[in-house]
Amino acid sequence: MNRPSISFAIANFNGERFLRDAVESALAQRGVGVEVLIVDDRSTDGSWALAQRLAAEDNRVRAFQLAENAGPGGARNHAIDEAQGSWLAVLDGDDLLHPDRSRRLIEEAIRADATMVADDLLVFDHDRPDAVDGHLDARRRSGGQWITLRDYLDETLMYGGRPNLGFLKPMFRLDWLRGSGIRYDARLRIAEDDDVVLRALAAGARYRLVPRPMYFYRKHGSSISHRLSPANADKMLAAADRQRAVLTGQAPAVQAAWRRKYAALRRAWGFARFVDALKRRDASGAARAALATPGALLLLRQPIAAVLGRMRARALPEPKVREADPKAVLFISRQRLMGATNGSSAYLLGLARAAREAGLVPHLLQPSPVLFGRVPFFRLRPEMEVFETIQVRGGRRIGGMLVASRPAIFAGAAHGVATRLLRRLGATGAWVAERKAPYAIAAPWTRDDLLYVARHGRGMGRVAIADYVFQTEALPYLLDPAMRTAIVMHDLFSARAGQFDKGKGDSVAALDQATEIDLLGRADAVLAIQATEAQFVAAYVPETLPVLVPMAIDSVAEPQPGDPDILLFVGSNTAPNVHGLQWFVDSVWPAVRAAAPRSRLLVAGTVGSAIAGAPEGVELLGLVDDLAALYRQAGIVVSPLLHGSGLKIKLVEALAHGKASVVTATTLQGVETLVAGAVAQADDADAFAQAIAGLQRDPDGRAALAAAALAAARRHFGAEAATADFRAWLGGSA
């Protein structure tokens, strides 16, 4: 048997309610070998029987029961003796883990040569879905960092002003821990973790912190709440006296920090005795405690503040707790979604409509203000009403507008307008150069993004759908192991690698195949927009269900031959569209105009903003509210794409409008057999121009191609046929 990377120690006492979720989150760790040690501390509920069942279900789980109750420290000592992993991690039986936590922490510990390593806590209230926060303060949130013995002493003061590092859940190199002889002090029923970490640091351990919230700490009504009783305070003071001995010989600064920690503990000890005497209505005992430790009375500010807070809360309307809706479907997206203004937006809205038609309620969660780019506000089109709620971090809904709440976005917009004006006036130089905003869907996730997901996404139904593979990082932060998840694939990004010319890279993100496979495997299902991509998932991501969901679209009643002299290109400002349109304008359009001088090319969508200088006959229209009018007018739709993968949604749109189209093989990828005979294909500039000229001269041929296009759209991309498998998956039967 290979040695596991990590052993999880679960000290279990009456943890039946959440134990299975905790164990499964440990077993779900990616990229590491895992074992889970459940040490039952003589539970009186059904958790020991559950632990035995969990061990029978998975041979990576081992269950032990102590002969007598030994407290969490005693149970963890038993796990240390039994563990076989290279690393030992404590996991409380009511908590959860990010699936990449172990891999990320171990990688950082090995890179930095650390003895132990921890991360931030995400603290959530099981009974209040919106009660979520991180633990560390701003001074501890930037990049990997070391925690020295002095740091630890200064940041573990009882009732101190800073977040207490003693609440973190470090992982230890197991061989080092065993070699040091350090064990948990079973006499302590609280602060046993703090005691172990302190003694480990005193023994020379190197403590690394990765301040990303990957340990999910659950608070709930049945949590074991340890009020600092006089008995526990006595035990902690006794442990502190033992710590004094191991700190002998440390630097003066460390000794001073320990004295500060000890003084805080003495105040807490006096406060515990004072409060206990008050509860027993022992006035003389309370007075003796106050006189013995005068500083303890300063801690009265905390219960007084708590009482005042409760009084204020009672005076206010009862806060409404968000009720979980089993019919809700949560869409998580970071694209600028204002309506069906581009292919990917139209596709996502189609999925939301299909969910509505299946009797479910779609909600939209957008956890990053990066999606605004340098556009401080935009209008939400009527089709956005398919979502029951729309929540955007850093944005506010004002009527039909979504307005950014960050001044920096308005400043960026003003800068963009100013530099554009200066360029038109002839100004040059780096200071007026165009600076594109980052492409939001692939932007790095921030701590605030993830906390927003946890705060606003938890409890929003039993199905979550990540819009693009880059959104999978959000899924663990929904804090619901039972939630069914899917990824909207949109595109096979690794297939696009190397397709773009040097200096004209992909506008979204570059992914190698191994990374993309890993990301696609992070959900229960992948919604593939065309058959080739569904086949890729089936072949390379076998544990994830591919669900084929072609673009669903409503078709017009009759073919629309249109004006043969009007050509139409529709697209957003993404690299495949920009490169394809630029090629068409540079290499095809001159020949089209030479053959038919009255020809006009209408370019709809944001793609036009990336074209440098439109030649005669080319009209850059920008965003157009009514594309249907353009489709009726145009005689030929062109899709001259040279790069990219995924179903080209504008192709389906052209088919559904009953239009004759001239396209490249790239445009047809994945649907070649479905649209055979319904479009004209050409792959070099001369052939593309000739195909257009032929349709312009042949009205009957153009009408026949338009009719074939409409028939193909109805047969393969009607809403009922296109979304059938998706609706079945939503219902749990796919």
N, C-alpha and C positions, 0 to 999 in steps of 0.2 A: 504493500500500500504506500503510495506517495504521501509525503508529509503535506498536510494542508497548509495553505498560506496563513490562515487565520483561524483561531478558535474563539468562539463567542461564549462568554460565561454569563448565563442567566440564573441569577439567584431568585428562585421562585417561592413566594409565600402567598397563597390564596390569589393567584393571578389568572384564574380561569377565563375571565372576561376577554382579555386581550392577548393571551399567551400565544395563540395560534398566529395572529397577525405579526407579532414580534419575531417568532421563529421563521415564518415564511419570508419576512423582509431580510433576515440574515441569510437564508438559503438562496435568496434572489440576487446576492452580490455577484456582479459581473467581473470576469477577468481574473478571479482568484479562486483557489480551492478553499472550501469552507467546512468547518465542523461546528456544531452547536451543542454545548453542554448545558443541559437543564439540571440544576441542582435544587431539588425540592427541600425546603426547610420546614418539613413537617406541616404541610398545608392541611387545612381542615375543610376546604371546598373540593371541587372536582378537578383541580388543576394537576394533581399528581397522576390521576388516570389519563387526563389529556396529554400530559408529558409522555406517558408510556405509549399512547397511540401515535403521537408525533414521531417517536423513535421507531415504531414499527413501520410507519409509512415511508421513512427516508433514512437510509443507513448513515447519513451524515449527522443525524441527531442521536445523541446519547443522553439517557436520563438516569439520574442518581437521586436517592433519597437519603437524607442524613438520619442518623440514629436518634438525634434529638435536635430541637430548635437551636441553631447557632447564630442566627442573625445573618444579614447580608454578607458581612465580612467572612464569617465561617464558611458560608456556602461558596464564596468566591475562592477561598483557599482550597477547597476541595476541587474546584475547577482547575486551579493552577496545577495541582498534583496530577490531574487526569488529562490535561490538554496535550495535544500532539502537534499543534500548529507552530509556525515560526513566530507568529504574533498572537497576543492575547488581547481581546477586546471585551469590555463590560457592556452588556446590553440589558437594560431593565425590561422586565416582561410586559410592560405596557407601552413601550416606545417603538419607534420605527426607524428604518435606515434608508437613506438614499442608496439605490442599487450600485452606484459607482463609488460609494464612500471608501470601502476598504482598499480598492485598487488605487484611488487617488492618494489616499493617506500613505499607503505603503510605498508608492512610487516616490512621494516627496521625502519620506523618512530615509529611504535608501539613497536618494540623491544627496540629501543633506547629512547623511551619516548620523541620524538621530536615534536615540534609545527609545523614545516614546513620542507619540504624535497625536494631536487632537484637532478638532474642527469646531466651528461655531455650532450652537444649538439653534434649532428652529423650535420655539416653544408655542404649542397650540393647545387650546382648550377644547376637549372633546365635545363639550356641550354647547359651545358657542362658536359656530363656524368662522366668524369674522375675527375672533380673538387669537391673533397670530403675531408673533414678533421674533426677532433674533435676540441673542443674548449679549453678544459683545458690543462694546461701544465703538465710536468712530476711531478711537486711537488704536484699536486692535483689528481693524477691518482691511488693512491694505497689505496684500501679498503675504507670502510665507515669512514667518518671523520666529525668533527664538524666545522662549520663556526661561529666564534664568531663575535661580533660587531666590535672589532678592526680588525679582519681579513677582514671583509667585507669592512670597510672603506679603508684599505690599498690596497685592490684588486679591487677597483672600481674607480681608478683615471682616469679621462678623459685623453685620449692619453697617458696612462701609459704604462709601459713596459710589464706588465703581462696580461694574459687574464682577461677580465673584468667580475667579478662574477655577475654584474648587468644584463648580457645577459641571465643568466640561467632562467629557468621557474619553480619556486618552487610551490609545493602544500601546502595549508594551512589547518590546522584543522579549519573547518568552525565555530564551536561553539566558539573557542578561538578568531578567527578573529572578529566575531560579538561582543563578550563580550569586546574586547579591544577598540571597537569604531573606529578602524583604517579603513579608506576607501581610495580609490584612489583619488589623487588630480586632479580634472577634469580640472584645469587650465593648467596642463602640457600636452603637446602633444607628448613630448619625455621624456624619463627617468622616466615615471610614475611608472614603475615596481621597479626601483631602489629606489625611494622615499618610496614606501610601505614597501619594505623589510627592509630598514634602520630603519624606525619608528617601525616596528614590533620587530626587534632585540633590539632597545632601550627600548621597553616595556617588554622585558624579554622572547621573543620567543627563542626557542632552534632550531637551524637550522642544519639539517643533510644533508650531501652530499654523494650520491652514484655515484662514478665517472665512470659510465658505460654509453655510448652514446645511450640513448633511446628516446630522443626528437629529431626529425629530422627537422632541420631548413632549409627551402627552400629559396634560393636566386633566383631571376628571373628578367627579364627585366622590368616587371611592378610592382616590389616591390616598396613600398612607402619608398623612400630614404630620410631620415631626415638629410639634411645638417644643421649644427648648425647655424641657422640664428640668428641675433641680438635679434629678438623678443623672440625666444625660449631660448636663453642664458639668457635674462633678467628674464624670468619666472623661469628658473632653479636657478638663484641666489636668487630670492625671496623665492623659496622653501627651499634653503639652509639656509636662515635666519630663516625660521620656524623650520627647523631641529635643528638649534642651541639651540632653546628653549627646545626641547625634550631631548637633550643630556646633559642638565644641571645636574650636580651631578654625571656624569659618572666618571670613574677612569681617572687619569691624562694621562695614555697611550692611552685611547680612545679619550680623548680630543685632544691629539697631532695628532692622526691619522685623526681625523675630520679636523683639521687645514690643514693637508697635502692634504686631499681631496678637501677642499675649495680652497686652493691655486691653485690646478690643474684646478678647475672649473673657477677660475678667469682668468687663462692663456687662457683657451679655450674661455671664454667670450671675452677677448681682441682680440684673434685671429679671432673670428667670425666677430667682428666689423672691424678689419683691412682688412680682405678679402672682406667683403661687400663693404667697401669704395673703394678698388681697382677695384672691378667689376663695380662700378658706376663712375670710373675714377675721384674719389674725392681724390686728392693727399693730401690736407691739412687734410681731415678727417682720411686718413690712417696714416698720421704722428701723429695726436693727439692720435689715438688708440695705436700706437706703443709706444709713450711716456708715456701714461697712464699705460700700462701693458708691460714693456720691455720684460719680459719672454715669452710673446706670440710669439715673433719673432722666438724663438727656434722651434716652431711648424711648421715653414715653411719647415723644413726638410721633412715633410710628403708629401706635394704636390710636392715638388721638386723631391723627390724620385719617386713619382708616374709618373711625367712627364718623368723622365729619364727611368723609366721602360717601359713606352709606346714607347719611342724613340727606346730603345733596341728591343722591340717586333716588331716594324715596320721594323727594320733592318734585322730581322731573317725571315726565311720562315714561312708563316702562319701556326700555329699549326693545325693539322688535327683533327677535331672533329669527334669522333666515331659516325657513323650513326647507328641508330637503324635498325636492320634487322628483319622484321616480320617473316622471315622463320627460324630464329635462335632458337635453343634449347640449354639451358645452363645446363650442368651437373656439380654439385658441389660435389666434393669428397675429402676426406682426406686419402684414402687408397693409398699405394704406387703402382701406376698404371703404369706399364711399358709394359704391354701386357697381353695376356690371360695366365698368369702364375699361376693363381689359380682360384678357382670357382667363387668367387665374382667379380674378374676382368673380367673373361670371360663373366659373365652375364651382367655387365655394358656395355662392348663393344658390346654385342649383342643388347642391347637397342639402343646404338648409331647407329649401322648399320640399325636397323629397322627405326630409325628416318630418316636416309639417304634415305632409300627405300621409305619412305613416302613423299619425296621431300623436306625435311627440312635439316638444316645445324647444326650439333652438334658442340658445343664448350665445352671445359673442363676448369673449374676453380678450382684450388687447393690452398686454402687460408692459409695453415699452413705449415711451414717448419718442423713440427714434423714428417711429413710423411717420411722424409729422415731417421729418426731414427739415427743409427750410420753407415749408408751407404752413403758416401758423393757424390756418382755419380752412375748412372745406365744407361743402354742402353734402349732406347725406341724401342720396337719391331715393325715390319712393320704394325701390326694390329692397332697401335695407330694412323695411318694416317687417320682413320675414323673421327677424330676430325679436324675441320677446324683450330682451334687455341688451344694451351695448355698454360695456364698461371699458374705458381706455385710461391707462395710467398717464397722468400728465395732460389729460384732456377733459373738457367739460361740454356737455350737450346743452346748447342754447337754441331752442326751437329746432329748426331743421339743419342747424350748423353744428359742427364739432370744432371747438376752439381750443388751441393749446393754452395751457396755464403757465408755461414757463417763459419768462421774458427772453431767455437766450434764443428761443426759436424765432421770436419776433425780430430780435436783433440780427439773426442769421438771414432772415428774409429781407430785411432792410439792406443788409450788406450785399446780398445777391442782386437786388434791384439797382443799387448804386453802381456796382462794378459792371453790370450789364450796360447801363447807360453810358458809363465812361468808355467802355470798349466801343460802343457805337460812335462815340465822339472822337475815336482814334487813339485813346490811351492804350499803352502797352506795358508789359512788365508783369512780374510774378504777383504783385499786389492787386492787380485787377483780373488775374486769371480766374477762370471758372473753377470752383471747387465743389464737386458733387457731394451731396450728403451721402452717408453710408447707406448701403442697401439694407433696409430694416430687417427683412426676413432672416438674414444670416448674421446679424450683428451679435457680438458676444453678449451673453446673458449677464446681467448685473444682479447683485444681492437684492436690490430693491425690486427688480423685475420678478424674482422668484418669490419674495415675500408677498408681492401683490397677487401672484397666482394662488398662493396658499390662502391668503386672506379673502379673496373674492371668488375663487373657483371651487373651494371645498364645499361639498354639499349640493353642488349644482348638477344633480342627476347621477345616473349610473353609467353614462357614456361620455367620453371626452375624445375629441377629434383634433389632432394637431395639424395645422395648415402648413404644409411643407415639412420635410424631414428635420429641418433645423429647430423645430419647436418641441422635439421630444424631451429636451431638458426640463420642460415645464411639467411633464406628466407626473413625476414622483412627488411634486409639491402640491398636488391635489390631495395628498395624505389619505388616500382611500385604496387599500390593496385590492378591494373587490371591484373597483371601477374598470369597465371595459374600455379599451383605448384603440384608436386607429390613427394612422398617418395618411394624410392626403399627399400622394406621391408627386403629383403634378409632372414630374420630370425625373429622368435618370441622370443625375448630375455627373456621375463618373463617366458616362458615355460621351459627355461633352468635352472632356479633357483633351487638349491638343487640337481641337477643331478651330480655334480662333488664331488669327495671325498674331505674331509677336507684337506686343504693344497695344493689341486690341483684345484684351482678355474678356472673359465672361463677366457680365455685369452683376451676377448674383454671387456665386462663390465657387471655388474649385474644391471638389471632393474626389479623393481616390476611391477605388472600388471597395477596398477593405473597410474604410471609414463609413462609406455609405451603407454597406451591408450591416455593419454594427449598428448604425442609427436606425435602419429599417427594422432591425430585430428588437427594438425597444417598445413595441406596441403589440397588441393582440392581432391586429389586422392592418393591412396596407390597402388603401383605396387607389387602385391603379387606373389611370385614365385610358389606357389602351392595352391590347393583348400582349404586346411584346414586353411591356413592363411587368404585367402580371406573371408572365412566364419567367422573367428574371427573378422575381420574388420567390416563386415556387422552387426554382432551381438553387438559389443561393441563400435564401432565408427560410429554410423549411419549417421552422417552428412558428412562423408568422403566416397568418391566413391571407392570401391575396384575394381581394374582392374587386372584380372588374366593374368599373362604373364609368362608361363613356360619357362624354358631354351630353347632357339632356337638353333639348331645345325645342321650342314650338316652331312649327313650319308654317309658311304662308300657304294660302289656299291654292294658288296657281303659280306656274313658273313665271319669272319676270325677266324677259330678254333684255330690256333697257336700251339705252342709247349706245351704239357700238363705238362711238368716239370717246366715251367716258370710261376710264379705268379707275378702279378703287383698290387702295391698300389700307388695311386697318391694323393697327398694332400699338403696343405700349413701348416705352423707352427702355427696352432690354437689348442685350447684345445681339441675340439672333435676329431680332427685328431690324435693328439699326444696320447691321452688316448686310442683311439681305436687301433692305431698301437702298442702301448706298450702292451696292452692286447693280441693282436694277437701274437706278438713276444714271450711274456712270456708264454702264456697259450695254444696257438694253434700250433705254429710253431714246437715245439718238436714232436708232434704227426704226423704232416705232413711229417717231415723228417724221422720219424721212418717208415712210410708206404711207402715213396718214397724217398730214400736217395739222389737221383740226383736232387731233387727239389731245385729251386732257387727263392728267393723273391726279385724282383727289386722294390726299393722304390724311386719314382720320386717326386721332389718338396722339399720345405724347411722343411717339416715335419721331414725329416731325421736328421736334425741338433739337434733335441730335444731328440733323442733316445740315451740312455746311453749304448754304447757298442753293436754293431750289432753281433748277433750270427752267427755261420757258415752257409753259404748259403744265408745270407741276404746282399744285396748290396745297400748302400745308395748313390744314384746318384746325389742328389741335383737338382737344376733347370736343366731341359732338354729342349733344343730348339725344338727338333722334337719328340713330344709325339706320333705322328702317327706311327713312326717306332717301338716304344716300344709296342704299342697296337697290331700291326701286329705280333710281335714276341711272345707276351704272350699268353698262352693257357687259363688262368683263371685270372679274375680281382677280387680282394677282397676289400670289404668295411665293415670292422668290427666295425662300429661306435657304441658306447654305449650311447653317450650323444648328445644333440643338437637338433635343429629343423630346419625348412626350407628345401627346396628341395636340396638334395645332388647332386650338379652339376656334380661331377665326375661320379655319377651313370648314368646320362643322356649321358655323354661322352662315357662311356663304352658301353652303348646300341647302340649309333650311330656308334661305331666302330665294331659292330657285334661281341661282346665278350660274352662268358659264364661268369657269375658273381656269386659269393657267397657273400651274404650281410646279415646284421641284420635287425630286425624290425625297429630300429631307422633310418637306411638308407632309408627305404621305406616310412617313415611318409609322408602322404599327397598324395602319388601316388600309394598306394597299389593296387587299382583296375586297374590303367592304365598299370601296369607292371606285372599283375598276369600271371604266367606261363612263364615269360620272364627272371626270375632270380631264383636262388636257395637261400632260406632263412634258416638261422640257427642262434640260439641266445645263445647257450652255447658252451664252448670250444670244447667239444667232438663232438657235432653235426656239428660244423663248420669244424673241421678237417675231419670228415667222408664225408661231402658234397664235399670237395675238392678231397679227395681220390676217391670218386665215379666218379667224372668227369674225373680225370686223367686216370682211368681204362676203361672208356666208351667213345671212340671217337665219336660214333654215337650220344650218348646222349649229348655230349659236342657240337657237330655240330648243333644238333637240338635246343639246348638252345641258341646258338649264333644266329641262324636264327630267333628265336622268339624275341630275344633282338632287332635285327635290324628292324624287322617289327613293334615292339612297338615304337621304336624311330621315324620311319617314320610317323607312324599314329598320335602320340601325340606331338612330339617335333620338327617337321619340321618347318622351319622359317615361312612359310605362316600361318600355323595353330596357332603356339605359339604366334605370335606377332599381330594377327588380332585385338584383343581388344585394345591393346596398340596403334596401328596405328590409330584406330578409335578415341581413346581419344585425340591423338595428333591433329587430324583434327577437334576436337570439337564436335564429334558426339557420343561419348561413354556415 
